[in-house]
Amino acid sequence: MTAPSPQFHATDFHPGAAIVTSDGVRAGTLHFIIVDGESWDLRALVVEESRRFSGHLFSPGTALMSADVIVPLPAVAHVTHDRIDLSIAAPALR
């Protein structure tokens, strides 16, 4: 697994913050974070995709489609309380 980025800490991330890809697509919201079980270092983000981004909007009632995507920490470019900007485009996120 890649080393965690020292510029971000778990406390920088707030559930419900908007996730925006590098090409300006609002992919969803921060669902929760993943930390190392021993060191508590931040490892990844779990993004709850929006219905439009995940395809649920076009296939209502499809319960088998996952609405969560794991985003590795190196893909995070910038963080504010309400928004997380990624360094990857929407197709790379899926």
Backbone as a printed PyTorch tensor [residue, N CA C, xyz], in Angstrom:
tensor([[[  0.8460,  -1.1730,   0.0000],
         [  0.0000,   0.0000,   0.0000],
         [  0.8940,   1.2400,   0.0000]],

        [[  0.4530,   2.3080,  -0.6320],
         [  1.2490,   3.5200,  -0.7060],
         [  1.2850,   4.2250,   0.6390]],

        [[  2.3510,   4.9740,   0.8650],
         [  2.5120,   5.7040,   2.1190],
         [  1.4830,   6.8300,   2.1990]],

        [[  0.9680,   7.0950,   3.3910],
         [ -0.0120,   8.1660,   3.5330],
         [  0.6230,   9.5250,   3.2760]],

        [[ -0.1770,  10.4390,   2.7960],
         [  0.2890,  11.7930,   2.5250],
         [  0.3630,  12.5680,   3.8340]],

        [[  1.5020,  13.1900,   4.1390],
         [  1.6270,  13.9080,   5.4080],
         [  0.8320,  15.2130,   5.4470]],

        [[  0.3530,  15.6800,   4.3170],
         [ -0.3410,  16.9620,   4.2940],
         [ -1.7740,  16.8870,   4.7790]],

        [[ -2.3480,  15.7100,   4.8800],
         [ -3.7310,  15.5640,   5.3280],
         [ -3.7950,  14.7040,   6.5870]],

        [[ -4.7420,  15.0450,   7.4420],
         [ -4.9820,  14.2870,   8.6660],
         [ -6.4470,  13.8970,   8.7030]],

        [[ -6.7600,  12.8770,   9.4550],
         [ -8.1440,  12.4020,   9.5340],
         [ -9.0990,  13.5150,   9.9430]],

        [[ -8.6480,  14.4220,  10.7850],
         [ -9.5240,  15.4970,  11.2570],
         [ -9.8130,  16.5480,  10.1900]],

        [[ -9.0890,  16.5040,   9.0580],
         [ -9.3410,  17.4320,   7.9500],
         [-10.6100,  17.0790,   7.1830]],

        [[-11.0560,  15.8430,   7.3110],
         [-12.1580,  15.3320,   6.4980],
         [-13.4450,  15.2670,   7.3050]],

        [[-14.5350,  15.7440,   6.6930],
         [-15.8310,  15.8130,   7.3660],
         [-16.8790,  15.0480,   6.5610]],

        [[-17.5430,  14.0680,   7.1860],
         [-18.5910,  13.3320,   6.4820],
         [-19.6150,  14.2840,   5.8700]],

        [[-19.9920,  13.9820,   4.6440],
         [-20.9520,  14.8070,   3.9330],
         [-20.3110,  15.8550,   3.0350]],

        [[-18.9780,  16.0240,   3.1340],
         [-18.2950,  16.9870,   2.2620],
         [-18.4290,  16.5430,   0.8080]],

        [[-18.6150,  17.4990,  -0.0840],
         [-18.7510,  17.2020,  -1.5150],
         [-17.4230,  16.6920,  -2.0670]],

        [[-17.4930,  15.6920,  -2.9230],
         [-16.3170,  15.1540,  -3.6050],
         [-16.3840,  15.6150,  -5.0520]],

        [[-15.3460,  16.3380,  -5.5120],
         [-15.3200,  16.8880,  -6.8630],
         [-14.0670,  16.3850,  -7.5740]],

        [[-14.2470,  15.8090,  -8.7550],
         [-13.1170,  15.2830,  -9.5250],
         [-12.3700,  16.4160, -10.2240]],

        [[-11.2030,  16.1050, -10.7610],
         [-10.3710,  17.1330, -11.3990],
         [-11.0190,  17.7430, -12.6320]],

        [[-11.9790,  17.0370, -13.2340],
         [-12.6850,  17.5820, -14.3920],
         [-14.0010,  18.2590, -13.9960]],

        [[-14.1640,  18.5660, -12.6980],
         [-15.2960,  19.3490, -12.2290],
         [-16.5810,  18.5950, -11.9840]],

        [[-16.5590,  17.2750, -11.9820],
         [-17.7670,  16.4760, -11.7620],
         [-17.9610,  16.2570, -10.2630]],

        [[-19.1690,  16.5580,  -9.7750],
         [-19.4790,  16.2800,  -8.3720],
         [-19.8440,  14.8040,  -8.2830]],

        [[-18.9290,  14.0190,  -7.7370],
         [-19.0840,  12.5760,  -7.7270],
         [-19.9340,  12.0660,  -6.5710]],

        [[-20.0030,  12.8180,  -5.5050],
         [-20.7740,  12.3720,  -4.3540],
         [-20.3360,  13.0820,  -3.1000]],

        [[-20.4460,  12.3800,  -1.9620],
         [-20.0780,  12.9590,  -0.6780],
         [-19.1910,  11.9890,   0.0990]],

        [[-18.4330,  12.5550,   1.0290],
         [-17.5880,  11.7140,   1.8680],
         [-18.4670,  10.9020,   2.8070]],

        [[-18.3310,   9.6020,   2.7330],
         [-19.1200,   8.7110,   3.5870],
         [-18.3540,   8.4530,   4.8820]],

        [[-17.1100,   7.9990,   4.7630],
         [-16.2340,   7.8490,   5.9190],
         [-14.8020,   7.6890,   5.4490]],

        [[-13.8630,   7.6120,   6.4030],
         [-12.4510,   7.4660,   6.0680],
         [-11.9640,   6.0940,   6.5220]],

        [[-10.8760,   5.6510,   5.9290],
         [-10.2440,   4.3920,   6.3130],
         [ -8.8920,   4.7240,   6.9190]],

        [[ -8.6390,   4.2080,   8.1200],
         [ -7.3630,   4.4210,   8.7820],
         [ -6.6820,   3.0850,   9.0380]],

        [[ -5.3700,   3.1280,   9.2020],
         [ -4.5920,   1.9400,   9.5250],
         [ -4.9920,   1.4610,  10.9190]],

        [[ -5.1740,   0.1710,  11.0860],
         [ -5.6280,  -0.3900,  12.3540],
         [ -4.6290,  -0.2760,  13.4830]],

        [[ -3.3560,  -0.1620,  13.1690],
         [ -2.3420,  -0.0740,  14.2200],
         [ -1.8510,   1.3570,  14.4420]],

        [[ -1.5280,   2.0380,  13.3650],
         [ -0.9360,   3.3740,  13.4930],
         [ -1.9700,   4.4960,  13.4730]],

        [[ -3.1750,   4.2010,  13.0350],
         [ -4.2530,   5.1800,  12.8680],
         [ -3.9440,   6.2060,  11.7870]],

        [[ -2.9890,   5.8880,  10.9080],
         [ -2.6930,   6.7740,   9.7730],
         [ -3.8290,   6.7000,   8.7710]],

        [[ -4.1590,   7.8380,   8.1980],
         [ -5.1990,   7.9070,   7.1740],
         [ -4.7410,   7.1530,   5.9360]],

        [[ -5.6030,   6.3020,   5.3770],
         [ -5.2550,   5.4980,   4.2110],
         [ -6.0850,   5.8360,   2.9770]],

        [[ -7.3910,   6.0200,   3.1450],
         [ -8.2730,   6.2170,   1.9870],
         [ -9.5820,   6.8500,   2.4370]],

        [[-10.3450,   7.2860,   1.4470],
         [-11.6730,   7.8400,   1.6780],
         [-12.7070,   6.9080,   1.0650]],

        [[-13.8630,   6.8540,   1.6610],
         [-14.9780,   6.1220,   1.0680],
         [-15.9960,   7.1690,   0.6470]],

        [[-16.2650,   7.2160,  -0.6510],
         [-17.1610,   8.2040,  -1.2380],
         [-18.5010,   7.5430,  -1.5330]],

        [[-19.5580,   8.1520,  -1.0300],
         [-20.9020,   7.7110,  -1.3970],
         [-21.2660,   8.4600,  -2.6740]],

        [[-21.3180,   7.7280,  -3.7700],
         [-21.5740,   8.3490,  -5.0640],
         [-22.9740,   8.9390,  -5.1280]],

        [[-23.0970,  10.0340,  -5.8710],
         [-24.4220,  10.5930,  -6.1290],
         [-25.1740,   9.6370,  -7.0510]],

        [[-26.4870,   9.7120,  -7.0480],
         [-27.2900,   8.8150,  -7.8950],
         [-26.9570,   9.0010,  -9.3670]],

        [[-26.7150,  10.2270,  -9.7850],
         [-26.3890,  10.4860, -11.1820],
         [-25.0180,   9.8970, -11.5370]],

        [[-24.0200,  10.0960, -10.6750],
         [-22.6750,   9.6240, -10.9580],
         [-22.6020,   8.0950, -10.9740]],

        [[-23.3180,   7.4520, -10.0670],
         [-23.2440,   5.9920,  -9.9560],
         [-24.0790,   5.2640, -10.9980]],

        [[-25.0150,   5.9640, -11.6250],
         [-25.8880,   5.3080, -12.5840],
         [-27.2280,   4.9070, -11.9950]],

        [[-27.4180,   5.0800, -10.6800],
         [-28.6950,   4.7370, -10.0560],
         [-29.8490,   5.5740, -10.5990]],

        [[-29.5460,   6.7820, -11.0330],
         [-30.5940,   7.6450, -11.5770],
         [-31.2210,   7.0190, -12.8250]],

        [[-30.4030,   6.2850, -13.5910],
         [-30.8720,   5.7020, -14.8460],
         [-31.3730,   4.2720, -14.6940]],

        [[-31.1810,   3.6840, -13.5140],
         [-31.6680,   2.3280, -13.2720],
         [-32.2670,   2.2380, -11.8700]],

        [[-33.3750,   2.9280, -11.6460],
         [-33.9820,   2.9280, -10.3180],
         [-34.3790,   1.5240,  -9.8800]],

        [[-34.2200,   1.2900,  -8.5880],
         [-34.6070,  -0.0070,  -8.0420],
         [-33.5370,  -1.0620,  -8.1430]],

        [[-32.3720,  -0.7130,  -8.6590],
         [-31.2900,  -1.6840,  -8.7660],
         [-30.5280,  -1.7070,  -7.4520]],

        [[-30.8440,  -2.6510,  -6.6060],
         [-30.2510,  -2.7210,  -5.2760],
         [-28.8540,  -3.3250,  -5.2880]],

        [[-28.4580,  -3.9840,  -6.3600],
         [-27.1680,  -4.6570,  -6.3880],
         [-26.0060,  -3.7310,  -6.7250]],

        [[-26.2830,  -2.5240,  -7.1720],
         [-25.2160,  -1.5930,  -7.5070],
         [-24.6800,  -0.9380,  -6.2480]],

        [[-23.3640,  -0.9550,  -6.0670],
         [-22.7510,  -0.3220,  -4.9130],
         [-22.7410,   1.1880,  -5.0980]],

        [[-22.9660,   1.9080,  -4.0210],
         [-22.9590,   3.3630,  -4.0870],
         [-21.7060,   3.9360,  -3.4480]],

        [[-20.7810,   3.0760,  -3.0020],
         [-19.5500,   3.5230,  -2.3710],
         [-18.3410,   3.2010,  -3.2440]],

        [[-17.3910,   4.1430,  -3.2580],
         [-16.1500,   3.9730,  -4.0030],
         [-15.0010,   4.3360,  -3.0610]],

        [[-13.9590,   3.5330,  -3.0540],
         [-12.7820,   3.8230,  -2.2410],
         [-11.8260,   4.6760,  -3.0500]],

        [[-11.3940,   5.7870,  -2.4600],
         [-10.4680,   6.7080,  -3.1150],
         [ -9.1600,   6.7080,  -2.3160]],

        [[ -8.0430,   6.3220,  -2.9280],
         [ -6.7770,   6.3380,  -2.2000],
         [ -6.3650,   7.7650,  -1.8340]],

        [[ -5.7220,   7.9210,  -0.7140],
         [ -5.3430,   9.2430,  -0.2290],
         [ -4.5100,  10.0510,  -1.2340]],

        [[ -3.5930,   9.4380,  -2.0040],
         [ -2.8330,  10.2390,  -2.9690],
         [ -3.6910,  10.9040,  -4.0500]],

        [[ -4.9410,  10.5010,  -4.2030],
         [ -5.8210,  11.1160,  -5.1970],
         [ -6.4670,  12.3960,  -4.6790]],

        [[ -6.2530,  12.7280,  -3.4200],
         [ -6.8190,  13.9450,  -2.8360],
         [ -5.8850,  15.1140,  -3.1180]],

        [[ -6.4250,  16.1680,  -3.7400],
         [ -5.6250,  17.3370,  -4.0920],
         [ -5.7850,  18.4670,  -3.0840]],

        [[ -7.0210,  18.6990,  -2.6180],
         [ -7.2940,  19.8360,  -1.7310],
         [ -8.5080,  19.5240,  -0.8760]],

        [[ -8.4800,  20.0080,   0.3710],
         [ -9.5760,  19.7320,   1.3030],
         [-10.0010,  21.0140,   2.0120]],

        [[-11.3120,  21.2440,   2.0410],
         [-11.8900,  22.2560,   2.9190],
         [-12.9720,  21.5470,   3.7340]],

        [[-13.6120,  22.2570,   4.6210],
         [-14.6340,  21.6310,   5.4670],
         [-15.7700,  21.0390,   4.6380]],

        [[-16.1620,  21.7340,   3.5650],
         [-17.3390,  21.3280,   2.7910],
         [-17.0350,  20.6790,   1.4490]],

        [[-15.7430,  20.6050,   1.0750],
         [-15.4200,  20.1050,  -0.2630],
         [-14.0570,  19.4250,  -0.2780]],

        [[-13.9850,  18.3320,  -1.0380],
         [-12.7350,  17.6140,  -1.2500],
         [-12.5120,  17.5360,  -2.7560]],

        [[-11.4250,  18.1430,  -3.2130],
         [-11.0810,  18.1110,  -4.6320],
         [-10.0940,  16.9860,  -4.8770]],

        [[-10.3760,  16.1990,  -5.9130],
         [ -9.5010,  15.0880,  -6.2790],
         [ -8.5810,  15.4710,  -7.4190]],

        [[ -7.4690,  14.7770,  -7.5320],
         [ -6.5280,  15.0140,  -8.6220],
         [ -6.7970,  14.0720,  -9.7880]],

        [[ -7.8610,  13.2960,  -9.7180],
         [ -8.2130,  12.3530, -10.7790],
         [ -9.5450,  12.7610, -11.4040]],

        [[ -9.7240,  12.4120, -12.6760],
         [-10.9570,  12.7180, -13.4030],
         [-12.0290,  11.6680, -13.0720]],

        [[-13.2550,  11.9870, -13.3980],
         [-14.3970,  11.1240, -13.1000],
         [-14.2380,   9.6920, -13.6340]],

        [[-13.7790,   9.4880, -14.8770],
         [-13.6470,   8.0990, -15.3460],
         [-12.6630,   7.2780, -14.5170]],

        [[-11.6170,   7.9020, -13.9950],
         [-10.6310,   7.1960, -13.1860],
         [-11.1980,   6.8280, -11.8170]],

        [[-12.1340,   7.6160, -11.3230],
         [-12.7570,   7.3310, -10.0410],
         [-13.5950,   6.0790, -10.1070]],

        [[-14.3100,   5.8830, -11.1930],
         [-15.1640,   4.7010, -11.3320],
         [-14.3260,   3.4830, -11.5790]]])
